[in-house]
Amino acid sequence: MFLVGVMAAAGYFVFIRAVAGGEYVTVPDITGKPVVEAYSVLYEKGLEVGKQTEILNKEVPKDYVIGQNPPAGKVVRAGRKVSPTISVGPDLEQAPNLIGQNFQDALNQLSQQGRFVLASQPASIPSDQPRGVIIGQDPPAGKRIPRGAELNVLVSGGAGAGSLMMRNLVGMPLEEAKTVLTRSGLVPVVIRVDRSDVPYDQILEQLTSPGSLVSQGDEIKLKVRTSANVPDAWREVIINYAVPQGLYDQEVRIDLINNEGVVWTLFPRSKHYVNGSPPRFNAGERITEDGQPLRFSFKNQTTVNIYLNGRQVRSMFYEGNADPVVTNFDQASGGNNGV
């Protein structure tokens, strides 16, 4: 019995020395870590990276580890391979092929499908292709990307002879800016802004950046505080909405309806989603875009509908330069609760 006890003690001592000497290691927990950090942890422990398995996951961000084999805490021999399971984010789809399509046609088609978002202000260069035809895109066609991702395209500006560099108009008097654009074959479009802290009839912002390439006939949108009515002017509206009191965080959606009945979601867009889910807000929190109030522009008339947890709580009808007609709804019943 004494000999058996000595042998058992010796065996335990050898095992402890082997672990201490690095021949055996304890598998670390790499779940919840970014891939690069997880791999670094394994290498520091004397382990190797095994077969990687990628799976879709709406909760765990892309390129984060969500599982491992062998599990954390298991004692294995140094050099053993640990196989991670990695999130590739939400559902992936192949980017469509937009090359050769007319930009406006592609924009309308993607808006109807709702699978991807097309950048509304594409880059443009002179090309032998007809004006407005898409000649390049990023991400490229066929690449697997998250549903709702934004697609950037390069559009033909037509033959180079009609192309010119956009100049800086900010700070210029409105009438002078309109004359400059008209002489260059461009079409000025005024967007009236309601601000009291800026001078009248002076260009505050231009939506076509200085130095970008434009073609004769292009519309150039200019933001101005106007002192008089400007025919065919657009109007910029700022939406200030604070989340009302509630027991839980609440979901907010803001839709726009133009005078043709087309519905477009102003908020939230794909970039606002968190792990594939729409954002939620605390009571009193204001809905903003990068810390700034939500803004949009319209011509003639538009309707703004605000929904809280899927129920309509407010409607605002804008027409021309008139103050909006506001209707509030009772959240519980959905009924009209006055103006």
N, C-alpha and C positions, 0 to 999 in steps of 0.2 A: 504493500500500500504506500509505503514511504517512497519507493521508486516511481510508482505511478504519479504520485503528487509532484515529485521533482520534475518528471517529464512534462506534466501539464503546465507547471510554472515556467519551465524553459520554453515551451511552445508559445505561451502567452507573451513571454519576454521577447522572443524572436518576432512575433507578429507586431508588437509595439515598436520594436526597432525598425521593422520594415516600413511601417507607416511613417515613423519619424524620419527615416532615411529617404523617403520619397518614392519608394517602390509602390506604395498604395496611397491613394488620395481620396478625399471625400468630394463627391460631385457637388459643385456650387449650384445655387438657384439662379438661373439666367432668365426666368420668365419675367415679363414686364419690362425687359431692357431692350434698347435699340440693338439691332443686329451687330453693329461694329463693337459696341461696348460688351455685349454678351460674348462675342468671340475672343475679345481681349481677356475677359475673366477666365475663360477656359484655358487659354494658352498660359496664363500666369499660374494656373494650377497644374500645369503639365499634361493637360488633356488636349485632344484634337477635335476638330469639327467633323461630324459625320454627315450622313445624307440629310439634305434640307427638304422639308415638306412645306409647300405654300398653300394656304387656304384662304378663302374669302371670310372677312369678319367685319361687321359694321361697327363693333364696339372698340376694337383694338386698332390703333393707327397703323398705317402701312409701314413695313420693315421693323416691326416689333415682335419679339419672341412671345408666343402664347402657350408653348408646351415644350417638353424635352424628354429624351430617352437616352440613358437611364435617368430616373428622377433625382431631384436634389436630395442630398443626405446619404446616398448610397456610397459605400466604400468600394472603389474599383482600382485596378492596377493602373499606374501612370502610363499615359499614352493611349488610354482607351478613348474611343470616339463617342462623342455625345451628339446625338441627332436632334436638331431643333425644329420646331414647327413655327413657321413665320406667317404673320398676317400680311396679306397683300391689300388690305383695306376693303372698301365696299365692292359691290358688284362691278366687274370690269367688262367693257365692251370694246370692240374694234372701232377705231376712229374711221368715219366714212371717208370716201374719196370725193373731195370737192373740186379737184382740178378740172378745169374746163367748164364748170358751171357758172352761170351768172350769179354775182354776189347776192343780189336781192332775192333771187329764186332760192338760193341755198339758205339764206337767212329765214325766209318764210317757211321753208320745209323743216328746218331744224326747230323752229319755234313751235310748229304744230306737233312734231314728234315728242319734244320735251326730253330727249335723251342727252343732248349736248347743247352748249351755248356757243353761239358764234359771236366773236368780238365785233361790236357795232361800228368801230372805226378802224377799218383795215388799212395797212400800208399800201401805197400805190406807187408804181414805177412805170416809165414808158415801156411799151411792148408792142410787138407786131400783132399780138392778140387783140380782139375787139375790146373796147373800153368796158370795164366792169366785169370782165371774165377773171375768175380765180386762176392764178398761175403758180401758186405755191401755198403750202399749209404746214402748220405745226400744232400738234403732233402729226406725223405723217400718216397717210391712210394705212389701215391695217394694224397700227399699234394698239395694244390693249391698254385702255385708260379708264379711270373711274367714270361711271355714269354721271352726267351733269357737268363734266369738265368743260372748260372753255377752249375753243378752237380759234387760233389766230391764222389769218390768211393774208396772202399778198395778191393784190388785184392789179390788173392791167389798166394803165392810164391811157391806153391808146398810143397812137404814133407820137414820138417824142416832140414833134414840132409844136404841138398844142399844150405842152407841159411847162410849168413854171414853179419857182420856189415861192412858198407862202411867206409874206413879210409880216413883221410884227405890227399889229394895229392897236395894241393895248395903250390906253391913254390918249388916243387920237379922237378928235370930235367926231360924232356919229356921221354927219353929212360928209365930212372929208373922207372918212373910211369907206362910205358907200360909193363915193366918186372913184376912189382908188381901185376898189374891187370891180366896179362896172367897166372902167377903162381897160382892165386886164381880162375882160370876158368872164368874170366870176359873178355869182349871184349872191348879194348880201341878204341874210335872213336875220331879222332883229328878234332877240329874246328879251322881253321886258322883265326886269327884276324889281321886286318891291323892297327897297332898302332906303333908309333915311340917312345913312352914314357915308354916302358917296355922292359925287357931283352928278348933275343931270347931263344927259346927252354926250357922254364920254364912254368910250369902249372900256369895259371892266374886265372882260375875258373873251377870248376867241377859242372856239372848240376845235379849230384846225390849227395845230401847233405851228409857230414860226419855223421856217426851214423845211417843212414837209412839202412833198411834191403834190401839186394840184393841177387840174386840167381845166381848160375853158369850159364854162357851163356848170362847174361845180358850185354847190351851195356852201357858203361860208357863214356859219352861225356866230352872231355877236351878242354878248350880254351887255345890256345898257339899262340905266335908269332914265326913262324918257319923261320929258316935260309935256309932251303932246301925244295924241293918238297917232300911232304909226300903222298904216294899212298892212294887213297880212302879217302883223307881228305875232310872234309866239309869246308865251308867258311862262315864267319860271315860278314854281310854287314850292314853298318849304312846309314840310309836315312836321309838326311838333305833337308827338303822342306819348303820354306817360301811362304806364301800366297801372290799372286801378288796384284797389285792395283785394286780396284773396288769400286763401289758406295755403296755397302752394304756388310754386313758380308757374308762370303762364306762358302759353305760346301765342305769338302775334303774327298775323299775316295781313299785308296791305296790297290790295289789287287796284289796278287802274283800268278803266273802261273808256275807250275813245268814242268819238261820235259815230263810228261805224259798228260799235258793239264788240270790238275786239278786246279781250281781257288779257292783261299782262301783269305778272306779279312783280311789284316793286321791291317787296321785302317779305320773306328772306329769299336770297338767291343761293346758288350752290356753294359759294364761298363762305356763306354764313353758317352752314351746317356744321355740327360737331359730331364726329364719328358717325356720319350718315343720318343724324337726326336734326330736326330744326331746333334753333336755339330757344331757350326759355328764360323768362325775365322775372325779377323780383318786383313787388309792388312799389310804385313810384319811379321805377327805372324808365328812362326815355329811350325810344328806338332811334338809333343813330347809325351813320355810315362812317366808319373810321373816326368816331368821336364827333362827327359833324351831323347836323340835322339832315333828314332825308330830303332830297330835291328831285324834281322832275319838271319837264317842260311840255307844254301842249299848245295846240292851235285850235281856235274856235271854242271847243268845249270838251270837258272830260269829267268823269266821276271817280271819286276815290272811295273805296270800300275797305273798312278796317274790321278784321275778325279777331276775336279773342277765344282761344281754345276751340276754333272751328265755327263759332257763332258770330254773326254780324253784330257789331256794337255801334258802328257809326258809318254814315254815308255823307260825302261832301261833293256837291255838284258845282263845278266851275264853268262859267261861260264868259268869254271875253275878258274885260277888265273888272267885272262886277265881283262883289264879295261873294264867297261861296254860300250856297244854301246847305246848311248842316242839319242832318237828322240823326238823332241818337236812338238806339234801340235798347230795350231791356234785355240783358244778357240771358236771363233765365228763360224768358218766354219767346224772345226774338221779336216781340212786338214793338211798334212805334212808341217811343217814350218822349216825344216832343222834339222841338227844333231849338 
